[in-house]
């Protein structure tokens, strides 16, 4: 007897790829919810929430002397931040 409802598309612990981050950016800009995006990619909704939080850019625009802040998800920024975090995750060498 097989269970049809709980089949996951990917293994646990895998990191998001650059292509998946691009898909998240496109679907997020279309207005899809985190749960729908997560279902399409095959990850947990919390993963999408964390990814959007990680790749969020704060932009400042000056309109008529007033500062306006806008926030948006940028897949390229998220990928660069991911690579930087991966680079810095190791223990530093004792003898360089």
PDB file of N, CA, C and O in Angstrom:
ATOM      1  N   UNK A   1       0.845  -1.173   0.000  1.00  0.00           N
ATOM      2  CA  UNK A   1       0.000   0.000   0.000  1.00  0.00           C
ATOM      3  C   UNK A   1       0.892   1.238   0.000  1.00  0.00           C
ATOM      4  O   UNK A   1       1.735   1.400   0.883  1.00  0.00           O
ATOM      5  N   UNK A   2       0.710   2.093  -0.969  1.00  0.00           N
ATOM      6  CA  UNK A   2       1.537   3.293  -1.065  1.00  0.00           C
ATOM      7  C   UNK A   2       0.717   4.517  -0.699  1.00  0.00           C
ATOM      8  O   UNK A   2      -0.494   4.568  -0.912  1.00  0.00           O
ATOM      9  N   UNK A   3       1.399   5.482  -0.153  1.00  0.00           N
ATOM     10  CA  UNK A   3       0.754   6.730   0.245  1.00  0.00           C
ATOM     11  C   UNK A   3       0.973   7.768  -0.851  1.00  0.00           C
ATOM     12  O   UNK A   3       2.117   8.105  -1.156  1.00  0.00           O
ATOM     13  N   UNK A   4      -0.083   8.271  -1.437  1.00  0.00           N
ATOM     14  CA  UNK A   4       0.012   9.203  -2.550  1.00  0.00           C
ATOM     15  C   UNK A   4       0.157  10.651  -2.110  1.00  0.00           C
ATOM     16  O   UNK A   4       0.673  11.469  -2.872  1.00  0.00           O
ATOM     17  N   UNK A   5      -0.282  10.991  -0.905  1.00  0.00           N
ATOM     18  CA  UNK A   5      -0.349  12.393  -0.508  1.00  0.00           C
ATOM     19  C   UNK A   5       0.955  12.956   0.031  1.00  0.00           C
ATOM     20  O   UNK A   5       1.169  14.165  -0.051  1.00  0.00           O
ATOM     21  N   UNK A   6       1.830  12.134   0.576  1.00  0.00           N
ATOM     22  CA  UNK A   6       3.013  12.671   1.234  1.00  0.00           C
ATOM     23  C   UNK A   6       4.303  12.417   0.451  1.00  0.00           C
ATOM     24  O   UNK A   6       5.365  12.247   1.049  1.00  0.00           O
ATOM     25  N   UNK A   7       4.219  12.390  -0.854  1.00  0.00           N
ATOM     26  CA  UNK A   7       5.412  12.182  -1.670  1.00  0.00           C
ATOM     27  C   UNK A   7       6.107  13.526  -1.862  1.00  0.00           C
ATOM     28  O   UNK A   7       5.505  14.479  -2.356  1.00  0.00           O
ATOM     29  N   UNK A   8       7.368  13.593  -1.472  1.00  0.00           N
ATOM     30  CA  UNK A   8       8.130  14.824  -1.652  1.00  0.00           C
ATOM     31  C   UNK A   8       8.974  14.713  -2.912  1.00  0.00           C
ATOM     32  O   UNK A   8       9.406  13.625  -3.293  1.00  0.00           O
ATOM     33  N   UNK A   9       9.200  15.847  -3.552  1.00  0.00           N
ATOM     34  CA  UNK A   9       9.942  15.855  -4.799  1.00  0.00           C
ATOM     35  C   UNK A   9      11.450  15.901  -4.585  1.00  0.00           C
ATOM     36  O   UNK A   9      12.206  15.521  -5.479  1.00  0.00           O
ATOM     37  N   UNK A  10      11.891  16.345  -3.452  1.00  0.00           N
ATOM     38  CA  UNK A  10      13.320  16.485  -3.215  1.00  0.00           C
ATOM     39  C   UNK A  10      13.681  15.931  -1.847  1.00  0.00           C
ATOM     40  O   UNK A  10      12.829  15.791  -0.970  1.00  0.00           O
ATOM     41  N   UNK A  11      14.941  15.625  -1.683  1.00  0.00           N
ATOM     42  CA  UNK A  11      15.412  15.103  -0.403  1.00  0.00           C
ATOM     43  C   UNK A  11      15.565  16.225   0.600  1.00  0.00           C
ATOM     44  O   UNK A  11      15.727  17.389   0.232  1.00  0.00           O
ATOM     45  N   UNK A  12      15.513  15.869   1.859  1.00  0.00           N
ATOM     46  CA  UNK A  12      15.675  16.852   2.929  1.00  0.00           C
ATOM     47  C   UNK A  12      17.109  17.361   2.965  1.00  0.00           C
ATOM     48  O   UNK A  12      18.050  16.613   2.696  1.00  0.00           O
ATOM     49  N   UNK A  13      17.269  18.634   3.297  1.00  0.00           N
ATOM     50  CA  UNK A  13      18.595  19.186   3.493  1.00  0.00           C
ATOM     51  C   UNK A  13      19.251  19.764   2.256  1.00  0.00           C
ATOM     52  O   UNK A  13      20.351  20.310   2.348  1.00  0.00           O
ATOM     53  N   UNK A  14      18.614  19.661   1.107  1.00  0.00           N
ATOM     54  CA  UNK A  14      19.211  20.217  -0.108  1.00  0.00           C
ATOM     55  C   UNK A  14      19.020  21.722  -0.142  1.00  0.00           C
ATOM     56  O   UNK A  14      17.986  22.240   0.281  1.00  0.00           O
ATOM     57  N   UNK A  15      20.018  22.412  -0.646  1.00  0.00           N
ATOM     58  CA  UNK A  15      19.946  23.860  -0.755  1.00  0.00           C
ATOM     59  C   UNK A  15      19.216  24.240  -2.031  1.00  0.00           C
ATOM     60  O   UNK A  15      19.156  23.461  -2.983  1.00  0.00           O
ATOM     61  N   UNK A  16      18.666  25.437  -2.040  1.00  0.00           N
ATOM     62  CA  UNK A  16      17.992  25.930  -3.233  1.00  0.00           C
ATOM     63  C   UNK A  16      19.028  26.287  -4.293  1.00  0.00           C
ATOM     64  O   UNK A  16      20.114  26.774  -3.976  1.00  0.00           O
ATOM     65  N   UNK A  17      18.683  26.041  -5.547  1.00  0.00           N
ATOM     66  CA  UNK A  17      19.581  26.382  -6.642  1.00  0.00           C
ATOM     67  C   UNK A  17      19.278  27.790  -7.131  1.00  0.00           C
ATOM     68  O   UNK A  17      18.292  28.407  -6.731  1.00  0.00           O
ATOM     69  N   UNK A  18      20.149  28.282  -8.005  1.00  0.00           N
ATOM     70  CA  UNK A  18      19.961  29.618  -8.562  1.00  0.00           C
ATOM     71  C   UNK A  18      18.691  29.679  -9.413  1.00  0.00           C
ATOM     72  O   UNK A  18      17.999  30.697  -9.430  1.00  0.00           O
ATOM     73  N   UNK A  19      18.390  28.591 -10.114  1.00  0.00           N
ATOM     74  CA  UNK A  19      17.180  28.531 -10.944  1.00  0.00           C
ATOM     75  C   UNK A  19      15.935  28.587 -10.069  1.00  0.00           C
ATOM     76  O   UNK A  19      14.972  29.281 -10.396  1.00  0.00           O
ATOM     77  N   UNK A  20      15.954  27.860  -8.960  1.00  0.00           N
ATOM     78  CA  UNK A  20      14.811  27.873  -8.045  1.00  0.00           C
ATOM     79  C   UNK A  20      14.614  29.246  -7.424  1.00  0.00           C
ATOM     80  O   UNK A  20      13.480  29.677  -7.210  1.00  0.00           O
ATOM     81  N   UNK A  21      15.707  29.932  -7.136  1.00  0.00           N
ATOM     82  CA  UNK A  21      15.587  31.296  -6.605  1.00  0.00           C
ATOM     83  C   UNK A  21      14.958  32.221  -7.646  1.00  0.00           C
ATOM     84  O   UNK A  21      14.171  33.103  -7.300  1.00  0.00           O
ATOM     85  N   UNK A  22      15.301  32.023  -8.912  1.00  0.00           N
ATOM     86  CA  UNK A  22      14.683  32.810  -9.981  1.00  0.00           C
ATOM     87  C   UNK A  22      13.191  32.542 -10.089  1.00  0.00           C
ATOM     88  O   UNK A  22      12.402  33.461 -10.305  1.00  0.00           O
ATOM     89  N   UNK A  23      12.806  31.276  -9.937  1.00  0.00           N
ATOM     90  CA  UNK A  23      11.383  30.929  -9.963  1.00  0.00           C
ATOM     91  C   UNK A  23      10.650  31.566  -8.790  1.00  0.00           C
ATOM     92  O   UNK A  23       9.533  32.059  -8.942  1.00  0.00           O
ATOM     93  N   UNK A  24      11.281  31.554  -7.620  1.00  0.00           N
ATOM     94  CA  UNK A  24      10.674  32.173  -6.440  1.00  0.00           C
ATOM     95  C   UNK A  24      10.456  33.654  -6.691  1.00  0.00           C
ATOM     96  O   UNK A  24       9.403  34.195  -6.353  1.00  0.00           O
ATOM     97  N   UNK A  25      11.448  34.316  -7.286  1.00  0.00           N
ATOM     98  CA  UNK A  25      11.332  35.753  -7.565  1.00  0.00           C
ATOM     99  C   UNK A  25      10.185  36.029  -8.527  1.00  0.00           C
ATOM    100  O   UNK A  25       9.409  36.962  -8.319  1.00  0.00           O
ATOM    101  N   UNK A  26      10.075  35.221  -9.581  1.00  0.00           N
ATOM    102  CA  UNK A  26       9.021  35.430 -10.575  1.00  0.00           C
ATOM    103  C   UNK A  26       7.643  35.201  -9.968  1.00  0.00           C
ATOM    104  O   UNK A  26       6.737  36.013 -10.153  1.00  0.00           O
ATOM    105  N   UNK A  27       7.484  34.104  -9.248  1.00  0.00           N
ATOM    106  CA  UNK A  27       6.175  33.788  -8.671  1.00  0.00           C
ATOM    107  C   UNK A  27       5.810  34.739  -7.543  1.00  0.00           C
ATOM    108  O   UNK A  27       4.636  35.057  -7.352  1.00  0.00           O
ATOM    109  N   UNK A  28       6.812  35.195  -6.793  1.00  0.00           N
ATOM    110  CA  UNK A  28       6.539  36.146  -5.711  1.00  0.00           C
ATOM    111  C   UNK A  28       6.086  37.490  -6.283  1.00  0.00           C
ATOM    112  O   UNK A  28       5.208  38.144  -5.722  1.00  0.00           O
ATOM    113  N   UNK A  29       6.688  37.897  -7.399  1.00  0.00           N
ATOM    114  CA  UNK A  29       6.279  39.162  -8.020  1.00  0.00           C
ATOM    115  C   UNK A  29       4.889  39.056  -8.644  1.00  0.00           C
ATOM    116  O   UNK A  29       4.194  40.063  -8.782  1.00  0.00           O
ATOM    117  N   UNK A  30       4.479  37.840  -9.024  1.00  0.00           N
ATOM    118  CA  UNK A  30       3.123  37.628  -9.548  1.00  0.00           C
ATOM    119  C   UNK A  30       2.079  37.654  -8.442  1.00  0.00           C
ATOM    120  O   UNK A  30       0.886  37.787  -8.713  1.00  0.00           O
ATOM    121  N   UNK A  31       2.525  37.526  -7.197  1.00  0.00           N
ATOM    122  CA  UNK A  31       1.594  37.586  -6.076  1.00  0.00           C
ATOM    123  C   UNK A  31       1.184  36.234  -5.521  1.00  0.00           C
ATOM    124  O   UNK A  31       0.228  36.156  -4.750  1.00  0.00           O
ATOM    125  N   UNK A  32       1.887  35.157  -5.894  1.00  0.00           N
ATOM    126  CA  UNK A  32       1.566  33.843  -5.348  1.00  0.00           C
ATOM    127  C   UNK A  32       1.965  33.778  -3.878  1.00  0.00           C
ATOM    128  O   UNK A  32       2.928  34.419  -3.456  1.00  0.00           O
ATOM    129  N   UNK A  33       1.222  33.004  -3.111  1.00  0.00           N
ATOM    130  CA  UNK A  33       1.523  32.864  -1.686  1.00  0.00           C
ATOM    131  C   UNK A  33       2.742  31.956  -1.505  1.00  0.00           C
ATOM    132  O   UNK A  33       3.130  31.216  -2.409  1.00  0.00           O
ATOM    133  N   UNK A  34       3.326  32.036  -0.322  1.00  0.00           N
ATOM    134  CA  UNK A  34       4.496  31.205  -0.028  1.00  0.00           C
ATOM    135  C   UNK A  34       4.153  29.723  -0.105  1.00  0.00           C
ATOM    136  O   UNK A  34       4.975  28.912  -0.534  1.00  0.00           O
ATOM    137  N   UNK A  35       2.949  29.373   0.307  1.00  0.00           N
ATOM    138  CA  UNK A  35       2.540  27.966   0.274  1.00  0.00           C
ATOM    139  C   UNK A  35       2.415  27.438  -1.151  1.00  0.00           C
ATOM    140  O   UNK A  35       2.800  26.302  -1.427  1.00  0.00           O
ATOM    141  N   UNK A  36       1.880  28.250  -2.053  1.00  0.00           N
ATOM    142  CA  UNK A  36       1.757  27.816  -3.446  1.00  0.00           C
ATOM    143  C   UNK A  36       3.126  27.690  -4.104  1.00  0.00           C
ATOM    144  O   UNK A  36       3.374  26.754  -4.864  1.00  0.00           O
ATOM    145  N   UNK A  37       4.013  28.640  -3.807  1.00  0.00           N
ATOM    146  CA  UNK A  37       5.369  28.573  -4.353  1.00  0.00           C
ATOM    147  C   UNK A  37       6.078  27.334  -3.820  1.00  0.00           C
ATOM    148  O   UNK A  37       6.759  26.634  -4.569  1.00  0.00           O
ATOM    149  N   UNK A  38       5.919  27.065  -2.529  1.00  0.00           N
ATOM    150  CA  UNK A  38       6.559  25.904  -1.909  1.00  0.00           C
ATOM    151  C   UNK A  38       6.057  24.606  -2.524  1.00  0.00           C
ATOM    152  O   UNK A  38       6.834  23.677  -2.741  1.00  0.00           O
ATOM    153  N   UNK A  39       4.778  24.541  -2.800  1.00  0.00           N
ATOM    154  CA  UNK A  39       4.208  23.332  -3.397  1.00  0.00           C
ATOM    155  C   UNK A  39       4.749  23.118  -4.806  1.00  0.00           C
ATOM    156  O   UNK A  39       5.017  21.983  -5.199  1.00  0.00           O
ATOM    157  N   UNK A  40       4.913  24.205  -5.575  1.00  0.00           N
ATOM    158  CA  UNK A  40       5.425  24.088  -6.942  1.00  0.00           C
ATOM    159  C   UNK A  40       6.884  23.637  -6.965  1.00  0.00           C
ATOM    160  O   UNK A  40       7.282  22.862  -7.834  1.00  0.00           O
ATOM    161  N   UNK A  41       7.676  24.117  -6.018  1.00  0.00           N
ATOM    162  CA  UNK A  41       9.096  23.759  -5.991  1.00  0.00           C
ATOM    163  C   UNK A  41       9.313  22.438  -5.263  1.00  0.00           C
ATOM    164  O   UNK A  41      10.240  21.695  -5.587  1.00  0.00           O
ATOM    165  N   UNK A  42       8.464  22.142  -4.282  1.00  0.00           N
ATOM    166  CA  UNK A  42       8.595  20.894  -3.533  1.00  0.00           C
ATOM    167  C   UNK A  42       9.369  21.059  -2.241  1.00  0.00           C
ATOM    168  O   UNK A  42      10.081  20.147  -1.820  1.00  0.00           O
ATOM    169  N   UNK A  43       9.236  22.215  -1.610  1.00  0.00           N
ATOM    170  CA  UNK A  43       9.910  22.474  -0.335  1.00  0.00           C
ATOM    171  C   UNK A  43       8.869  22.912   0.686  1.00  0.00           C
ATOM    172  O   UNK A  43       7.693  23.068   0.360  1.00  0.00           O
ATOM    173  N   UNK A  44       9.310  23.109   1.917  1.00  0.00           N
ATOM    174  CA  UNK A  44       8.417  23.570   2.974  1.00  0.00           C
ATOM    175  C   UNK A  44       8.132  25.062   2.809  1.00  0.00           C
ATOM    176  O   UNK A  44       8.990  25.798   2.321  1.00  0.00           O
ATOM    177  N   UNK A  45       6.945  25.520   3.208  1.00  0.00           N
ATOM    178  CA  UNK A  45       6.632  26.953   3.114  1.00  0.00           C
ATOM    179  C   UNK A  45       7.594  27.831   3.911  1.00  0.00           C
ATOM    180  O   UNK A  45       7.852  28.971   3.526  1.00  0.00           O
ATOM    181  N   UNK A  46       8.124  27.313   5.015  1.00  0.00           N
ATOM    182  CA  UNK A  46       9.076  28.089   5.812  1.00  0.00           C
ATOM    183  C   UNK A  46      10.366  28.345   5.030  1.00  0.00           C
ATOM    184  O   UNK A  46      11.015  29.373   5.222  1.00  0.00           O
ATOM    185  N   UNK A  47      10.734  27.420   4.157  1.00  0.00           N
ATOM    186  CA  UNK A  47      11.915  27.609   3.314  1.00  0.00           C
ATOM    187  C   UNK A  47      11.728  28.812   2.407  1.00  0.00           C
ATOM    188  O   UNK A  47      12.650  29.607   2.224  1.00  0.00           O
ATOM    189  N   UNK A  48      10.545  28.949   1.842  1.00  0.00           N
ATOM    190  CA  UNK A  48      10.252  30.083   0.962  1.00  0.00           C
ATOM    191  C   UNK A  48      10.271  31.375   1.767  1.00  0.00           C
ATOM    192  O   UNK A  48      10.808  32.385   1.313  1.00  0.00           O
ATOM    193  N   UNK A  49       9.687  31.343   2.961  1.00  0.00           N
ATOM    194  CA  UNK A  49       9.683  32.531   3.817  1.00  0.00           C
ATOM    195  C   UNK A  49      11.110  32.967   4.146  1.00  0.00           C
ATOM    196  O   UNK A  49      11.441  34.149   4.054  1.00  0.00           O
ATOM    197  N   UNK A  50      11.952  32.007   4.529  1.00  0.00           N
ATOM    198  CA  UNK A  50      13.343  32.320   4.864  1.00  0.00           C
ATOM    199  C   UNK A  50      14.094  32.852   3.649  1.00  0.00           C
ATOM    200  O   UNK A  50      14.905  33.769   3.774  1.00  0.00           O
ATOM    201  N   UNK A  51      13.831  32.288   2.488  1.00  0.00           N
ATOM    202  CA  UNK A  51      14.514  32.713   1.265  1.00  0.00           C
ATOM    203  C   UNK A  51      14.113  34.127   0.872  1.00  0.00           C
ATOM    204  O   UNK A  51      14.960  34.920   0.462  1.00  0.00           O
ATOM    205  N   UNK A  52      12.840  34.447   0.991  1.00  0.00           N
ATOM    206  CA  UNK A  52      12.377  35.800   0.666  1.00  0.00           C
ATOM    207  C   UNK A  52      12.966  36.795   1.658  1.00  0.00           C
ATOM    208  O   UNK A  52      13.328  37.912   1.288  1.00  0.00           O
ATOM    209  N   UNK A  53      13.057  36.389   2.904  1.00  0.00           N
ATOM    210  CA  UNK A  53      13.653  37.253   3.924  1.00  0.00           C
ATOM    211  C   UNK A  53      15.145  37.460   3.649  1.00  0.00           C
ATOM    212  O   UNK A  53      15.665  38.560   3.834  1.00  0.00           O
ATOM    213  N   UNK A  54      15.831  36.400   3.206  1.00  0.00           N
ATOM    214  CA  UNK A  54      17.260  36.478   2.930  1.00  0.00           C
ATOM    215  C   UNK A  54      17.555  37.375   1.730  1.00  0.00           C
ATOM    216  O   UNK A  54      18.547  38.105   1.733  1.00  0.00           O
ATOM    217  N   UNK A  55      16.714  37.328   0.717  1.00  0.00           N
ATOM    218  CA  UNK A  55      16.980  38.063  -0.517  1.00  0.00           C
ATOM    219  C   UNK A  55      16.249  39.380  -0.629  1.00  0.00           C
ATOM    220  O   UNK A  55      16.144  39.937  -1.721  1.00  0.00           O
ATOM    221  N   UNK A  56      15.742  39.889   0.481  1.00  0.00           N
ATOM    222  CA  UNK A  56      14.976  41.131   0.446  1.00  0.00           C
ATOM    223  C   UNK A  56      15.912  42.333   0.372  1.00  0.00           C
ATOM    224  O   UNK A  56      16.843  42.465   1.166  1.00  0.00           O
ATOM    225  N   UNK A  57      15.647  43.196  -0.589  1.00  0.00           N
ATOM    226  CA  UNK A  57      16.429  44.416  -0.771  1.00  0.00           C
ATOM    227  C   UNK A  57      15.607  45.617  -0.354  1.00  0.00           C
ATOM    228  O   UNK A  57      14.409  45.694  -0.626  1.00  0.00           O
ATOM    229  N   UNK A  58      16.258  46.541   0.301  1.00  0.00           N
ATOM    230  CA  UNK A  58      15.602  47.790   0.695  1.00  0.00           C
ATOM    231  C   UNK A  58      16.083  48.874  -0.260  1.00  0.00           C
ATOM    232  O   UNK A  58      17.279  49.157  -0.338  1.00  0.00           O
ATOM    233  N   UNK A  59      15.152  49.475  -0.983  1.00  0.00           N
ATOM    234  CA  UNK A  59      15.493  50.529  -1.929  1.00  0.00           C
ATOM    235  C   UNK A  59      14.919  51.843  -1.437  1.00  0.00           C
ATOM    236  O   UNK A  59      13.793  51.904  -0.945  1.00  0.00           O
ATOM    237  N   UNK A  60      15.714  52.893  -1.577  1.00  0.00           N
ATOM    238  CA  UNK A  60      15.302  54.222  -1.138  1.00  0.00           C
ATOM    239  C   UNK A  60      15.135  55.097  -2.371  1.00  0.00           C
ATOM    240  O   UNK A  60      16.038  55.199  -3.202  1.00  0.00           O
ATOM    241  N   UNK A  61      13.973  55.725  -2.482  1.00  0.00           N
ATOM    242  CA  UNK A  61      13.707  56.654  -3.580  1.00  0.00           C
ATOM    243  C   UNK A  61      13.321  57.996  -2.988  1.00  0.00           C
ATOM    244  O   UNK A  61      12.574  58.075  -2.013  1.00  0.00           O
ATOM    245  N   UNK A  62      13.840  59.037  -3.590  1.00  0.00           N
ATOM    246  CA  UNK A  62      13.514  60.377  -3.125  1.00  0.00           C
ATOM    247  C   UNK A  62      12.516  60.986  -4.109  1.00  0.00           C
ATOM    248  O   UNK A  62      12.839  61.230  -5.272  1.00  0.00           O
ATOM    249  N   UNK A  63      11.301  61.225  -3.621  1.00  0.00           N
ATOM    250  CA  UNK A  63      10.238  61.787  -4.445  1.00  0.00           C
ATOM    251  C   UNK A  63       9.749  63.059  -3.773  1.00  0.00           C
ATOM    252  O   UNK A  63       9.242  63.028  -2.652  1.00  0.00           O
ATOM    253  N   UNK A  64       9.908  64.174  -4.468  1.00  0.00           N
ATOM    254  CA  UNK A  64       9.495  65.486  -3.955  1.00  0.00           C
ATOM    255  C   UNK A  64      10.102  65.794  -2.586  1.00  0.00           C
ATOM    256  O   UNK A  64       9.436  66.359  -1.718  1.00  0.00           O
ATOM    257  N   UNK A  65      11.348  65.426  -2.402  1.00  0.00           N
ATOM    258  CA  UNK A  65      12.028  65.713  -1.149  1.00  0.00           C
ATOM    259  C   UNK A  65      11.753  64.723  -0.030  1.00  0.00           C
ATOM    260  O   UNK A  65      12.364  64.819   1.034  1.00  0.00           O
ATOM    261  N   UNK A  66      10.860  63.786  -0.240  1.00  0.00           N
ATOM    262  CA  UNK A  66      10.535  62.779   0.777  1.00  0.00           C
ATOM    263  C   UNK A  66      11.183  61.450   0.407  1.00  0.00           C
ATOM    264  O   UNK A  66      11.254  61.088  -0.767  1.00  0.00           O
ATOM    265  N   UNK A  67      11.650  60.736   1.410  1.00  0.00           N
ATOM    266  CA  UNK A  67      12.242  59.426   1.181  1.00  0.00           C
ATOM    267  C   UNK A  67      11.158  58.358   1.234  1.00  0.00           C
ATOM    268  O   UNK A  67      10.368  58.306   2.177  1.00  0.00           O
ATOM    269  N   UNK A  68      11.128  57.511   0.216  1.00  0.00           N
ATOM    270  CA  UNK A  68      10.181  56.401   0.157  1.00  0.00           C
ATOM    271  C   UNK A  68      10.983  55.104   0.104  1.00  0.00           C
ATOM    272  O   UNK A  68      11.884  54.950  -0.720  1.00  0.00           O
ATOM    273  N   UNK A  69      10.645  54.187   0.986  1.00  0.00           N
ATOM    274  CA  UNK A  69      11.336  52.912   1.060  1.00  0.00           C
ATOM    275  C   UNK A  69      10.463  51.837   0.422  1.00  0.00           C
ATOM    276  O   UNK A  69       9.256  51.775   0.657  1.00  0.00           O
ATOM    277  N   UNK A  70      11.091  50.999  -0.382  1.00  0.00           N
ATOM    278  CA  UNK A  70      10.378  49.866  -0.966  1.00  0.00           C
ATOM    279  C   UNK A  70      11.223  48.614  -0.761  1.00  0.00           C
ATOM    280  O   UNK A  70      12.451  48.654  -0.838  1.00  0.00           O
ATOM    281  N   UNK A  71      10.555  47.524  -0.504  1.00  0.00           N
ATOM    282  CA  UNK A  71      11.223  46.258  -0.259  1.00  0.00           C
ATOM    283  C   UNK A  71      10.818  45.281  -1.352  1.00  0.00           C
ATOM    284  O   UNK A  71       9.657  45.244  -1.758  1.00  0.00           O
ATOM    285  N   UNK A  72      11.763  44.500  -1.823  1.00  0.00           N
ATOM    286  CA  UNK A  72      11.462  43.521  -2.848  1.00  0.00           C
ATOM    287  C   UNK A  72      12.485  42.398  -2.834  1.00  0.00           C
ATOM    288  O   UNK A  72      13.622  42.585  -2.403  1.00  0.00           O
ATOM    289  N   UNK A  73      12.073  41.236  -3.309  1.00  0.00           N
ATOM    290  CA  UNK A  73      12.954  40.071  -3.360  1.00  0.00           C
ATOM    291  C   UNK A  73      13.757  40.111  -4.646  1.00  0.00           C
ATOM    292  O   UNK A  73      13.209  40.334  -5.725  1.00  0.00           O
ATOM    293  N   UNK A  74      15.058  39.895  -4.527  1.00  0.00           N
ATOM    294  CA  UNK A  74      15.948  39.863  -5.675  1.00  0.00           C
ATOM    295  C   UNK A  74      16.708  38.542  -5.631  1.00  0.00           C
ATOM    296  O   UNK A  74      17.464  38.292  -4.693  1.00  0.00           O
ATOM    297  N   UNK A  75      16.512  37.694  -6.643  1.00  0.00           N
ATOM    298  CA  UNK A  75      17.116  36.367  -6.658  1.00  0.00           C
ATOM    299  C   UNK A  75      18.638  36.439  -6.763  1.00  0.00           C
ATOM    300  O   UNK A  75      19.338  35.631  -6.153  1.00  0.00           O
ATOM    301  N   UNK A  76      19.146  37.387  -7.521  1.00  0.00           N
ATOM    302  CA  UNK A  76      20.598  37.512  -7.686  1.00  0.00           C
ATOM    303  C   UNK A  76      21.260  37.908  -6.361  1.00  0.00           C
ATOM    304  O   UNK A  76      22.309  37.376  -5.997  1.00  0.00           O
ATOM    305  N   UNK A  77      20.638  38.838  -5.657  1.00  0.00           N
ATOM    306  CA  UNK A  77      21.155  39.255  -4.348  1.00  0.00           C
ATOM    307  C   UNK A  77      21.112  38.083  -3.364  1.00  0.00           C
ATOM    308  O   UNK A  77      22.048  37.886  -2.589  1.00  0.00           O
ATOM    309  N   UNK A  78      20.028  37.310  -3.397  1.00  0.00           N
ATOM    310  CA  UNK A  78      19.897  36.162  -2.496  1.00  0.00           C
ATOM    311  C   UNK A  78      20.968  35.115  -2.790  1.00  0.00           C
ATOM    312  O   UNK A  78      21.533  34.530  -1.866  1.00  0.00           O
ATOM    313  N   UNK A  79      21.250  34.877  -4.070  1.00  0.00           N
ATOM    314  CA  UNK A  79      22.274  33.900  -4.450  1.00  0.00           C
ATOM    315  C   UNK A  79      23.657  34.370  -3.994  1.00  0.00           C
ATOM    316  O   UNK A  79      24.442  33.575  -3.479  1.00  0.00           O
ATOM    317  N   UNK A  80      23.954  35.651  -4.181  1.00  0.00           N
ATOM    318  CA  UNK A  80      25.250  36.179  -3.748  1.00  0.00           C
ATOM    319  C   UNK A  80      25.403  36.100  -2.232  1.00  0.00           C
ATOM    320  O   UNK A  80      26.480  35.789  -1.723  1.00  0.00           O
ATOM    321  N   UNK A  81      24.333  36.381  -1.530  1.00  0.00           N
ATOM    322  CA  UNK A  81      24.372  36.308  -0.067  1.00  0.00           C
ATOM    323  C   UNK A  81      24.535  34.859   0.399  1.00  0.00           C
ATOM    324  O   UNK A  81      25.240  34.592   1.373  1.00  0.00           O
ATOM    325  N   UNK A  82      23.882  33.927  -0.296  1.00  0.00           N
ATOM    326  CA  UNK A  82      24.027  32.508   0.009  1.00  0.00           C
ATOM    327  C   UNK A  82      25.479  32.072  -0.181  1.00  0.00           C
ATOM    328  O   UNK A  82      26.041  31.392   0.678  1.00  0.00           O
ATOM    329  N   UNK A  83      26.087  32.462  -1.305  1.00  0.00           N
ATOM    330  CA  UNK A  83      27.470  32.075  -1.576  1.00  0.00           C
ATOM    331  C   UNK A  83      28.430  32.678  -0.550  1.00  0.00           C
ATOM    332  O   UNK A  83      29.385  32.022  -0.134  1.00  0.00           O
ATOM    333  N   UNK A  84      28.185  33.910  -0.146  1.00  0.00           N
ATOM    334  CA  UNK A  84      29.021  34.549   0.867  1.00  0.00           C
ATOM    335  C   UNK A  84      28.899  33.829   2.210  1.00  0.00           C
ATOM    336  O   UNK A  84      29.898  33.623   2.899  1.00  0.00           O
ATOM    337  N   UNK A  85      27.681  33.449   2.578  1.00  0.00           N
ATOM    338  CA  UNK A  85      27.478  32.713   3.831  1.00  0.00           C
ATOM    339  C   UNK A  85      28.158  31.348   3.782  1.00  0.00           C
ATOM    340  O   UNK A  85      28.723  30.899   4.780  1.00  0.00           O
ATOM    341  N   UNK A  86      28.107  30.684   2.622  1.00  0.00           N
ATOM    342  CA  UNK A  86      28.757  29.384   2.473  1.00  0.00           C
ATOM    343  C   UNK A  86      30.271  29.519   2.557  1.00  0.00           C
ATOM    344  O   UNK A  86      30.957  28.650   3.097  1.00  0.00           O
ATOM    345  N   UNK A  87      30.782  30.620   2.015  1.00  0.00           N
ATOM    346  CA  UNK A  87      32.227  30.853   2.042  1.00  0.00           C
ATOM    347  C   UNK A  87      32.715  31.090   3.468  1.00  0.00           C
ATOM    348  O   UNK A  87      33.807  30.653   3.830  1.00  0.00           O
ATOM    349  N   UNK A  88      31.918  31.773   4.272  1.00  0.00           N
ATOM    350  CA  UNK A  88      32.317  32.131   5.631  1.00  0.00           C
ATOM    351  C   UNK A  88      31.899  31.112   6.686  1.00  0.00           C
ATOM    352  O   UNK A  88      32.105  31.352   7.876  1.00  0.00           O
ATOM    353  N   UNK A  89      31.319  29.981   6.287  1.00  0.00           N
ATOM    354  CA  UNK A  89      30.803  29.040   7.280  1.00  0.00           C
ATOM    355  C   UNK A  89      31.892  28.147   7.867  1.00  0.00           C
ATOM    356  O   UNK A  89      31.664  27.497   8.888  1.00  0.00           O
ATOM    357  N   UNK A  90      33.048  28.100   7.256  1.00  0.00           N
ATOM    358  CA  UNK A  90      34.102  27.193   7.705  1.00  0.00           C
ATOM    359  C   UNK A  90      34.922  27.803   8.834  1.00  0.00           C
ATOM    360  O   UNK A  90      34.914  29.012   9.065  1.00  0.00           O
ATOM    361  N   UNK A  91      35.608  26.943   9.505  1.00  0.00           N
ATOM    362  CA  UNK A  91      36.521  27.378  10.551  1.00  0.00           C
ATOM    363  C   UNK A  91      37.748  28.016   9.906  1.00  0.00           C
ATOM    364  O   UNK A  91      38.224  27.552   8.870  1.00  0.00           O
ATOM    365  N   UNK A  92      38.248  29.063  10.514  1.00  0.00           N
ATOM    366  CA  UNK A  92      39.419  29.742   9.963  1.00  0.00           C
ATOM    367  C   UNK A  92      40.670  28.907  10.202  1.00  0.00           C
ATOM    368  O   UNK A  92      40.773  28.177  11.188  1.00  0.00           O
ATOM    369  N   UNK A  93      41.621  29.033   9.272  1.00  0.00           N
ATOM    370  CA  UNK A  93      42.861  28.273   9.381  1.00  0.00           C
ATOM    371  C   UNK A  93      43.717  28.805  10.525  1.00  0.00           C
ATOM    372  O   UNK A  93      43.758  30.008  10.784  1.00  0.00           O
ATOM    373  N   UNK A  94      44.401  27.882  11.207  1.00  0.00           N
ATOM    374  CA  UNK A  94      45.293  28.291  12.285  1.00  0.00           C
ATOM    375  C   UNK A  94      46.573  28.905  11.731  1.00  0.00           C
ATOM    376  O   UNK A  94      47.056  29.925  12.221  1.00  0.00           O
ATOM    377  N   UNK A  95      47.104  28.267  10.707  1.00  0.00           N
ATOM    378  CA  UNK A  95      48.371  28.702  10.128  1.00  0.00           C
ATOM    379  C   UNK A  95      48.162  29.042   8.655  1.00  0.00           C
ATOM    380  O   UNK A  95      48.209  28.151   7.807  1.00  0.00           O
ATOM    381  N   UNK A  96      47.934  30.302   8.340  1.00  0.00           N
ATOM    382  CA  UNK A  96      47.676  30.668   6.932  1.00  0.00           C
ATOM    383  C   UNK A  96      48.859  30.609   6.058  1.00  0.00           C
ATOM    384  O   UNK A  96      48.760  30.894   4.864  1.00  0.00           O
TER     385      UNK A  96
END
